[in-house]
Amino acid sequence: MTTHAMPKKTLRLVIHGRVQGVFFRDSMKSEAQKLNVSGWVRNRNDGTVEAAVQGEPSAVDAIVRWAHHGPQQARVEMVDIAPDSGSYTGFEVIG
């Protein structure tokens, strides 16, 4: 008998608004670990935060919903969402 793992969903997010200097990256890492989502998150030079998220579709959907508001101090204006590829283990803050 073979068991098939659910296919993983992988997305690239770019979060716009007041999202740097408000613990967005560390908060996202904590949320990702709770949801068993892999990937990474980093600040970009243009003031946005970029993340790659991968995991069970329902977990990825949950972290995308979280990204639309972020931590308490953040003011998210918009989240760009695009399909992505890659294979991640764990979740890390980079850059």
FENURQUI-V793886 format. One record per pair of residues at least 24 apart in sequence whose C-alpha atoms are under 8 Angstrom apart, sorted by the first residue. I is the first residue (numbers start at 1). GAP is how many residues later the second one is. Records with the same first field share a line. If there is no record, write none. Layout:
# FENURQUI-V793886
I: GAP / GAP
This chain:
# FENURQUI-V793886
6: 50
7: 49 / 50
8: 46 / 47 / 48 / 49
9: 45 / 46 / 47 / 48 / 51
10: 42 / 43 / 44 / 45 / 50 / 73 / 74 / 75 / 76
11: 41 / 42 / 43 / 49 / 70 / 71 / 72 / 73 / 74
12: 38 / 39 / 40 / 41 / 69 / 70 / 71 / 72
13: 37 / 38 / 39 / 40 / 66 / 67 / 68 / 69
14: 34 / 35 / 36 / 37 / 65 / 66 / 67
15: 33 / 34 / 35 / 52 / 53 / 61 / 62 / 63 / 64 / 65
16: 31 / 32 / 33 / 60 / 61 / 62 / 63
17: 30 / 31 / 57 / 58 / 59 / 60 / 61
18: 29 / 56 / 57 / 58 / 59
19: 28 / 29 / 30 / 55 / 56 / 57
20: 27 / 28 / 29 / 54
22: 49 / 51 / 52
23: 48 / 50
24: 46 / 47 / 50
25: 24 / 68
26: 67
27: 43 / 44
28: 39 / 42
29: 62 / 63 / 64
31: 32
32: 31 / 59
33: 57 / 58
35: 24 / 27 / 28
37: 26 / 53 / 54
38: 50 / 51 / 52 / 53
39: 49 / 50 / 51 / 52 / 53
40: 51 / 52 / 53 / 54
41: 50 / 51 / 52 / 53
42: 51 / 52 / 53
43: 52
52: 32
54: 33 / 34
